[in-house]
C-alpha cells in the first residue's frame, strides 16, 4: 500500500465530506478530535488480517484516521483507503 501524505486539515476535511453530521456512536456528542497529526509524524496504521494471514509478512498495514470523542473518550477509526475509494466512486457518478 502506498500511503497518501495528508495534513491534519486534509484528514479533517476528508472525514467531514464523507460524514458531514458525524457524532460519537457511544454518547451522541458532536465534539470529536482527530488524534492523528501527520505533520508531526503521528499517524495510525491498522493491521488487516484475512484468511491465512497469521503468517509473518502477510499482514498488510493500512493508513487510518483516529477520532476521539472529547465528551466520553470513545475512539473510532476510519481506514483512509475506503474513504478515498467511496469518495472517488461518488465523484465518478
Order of alpha helices (4+ residues) and beta strands (2+ residues): alpha-beta-beta-beta-beta-alpha
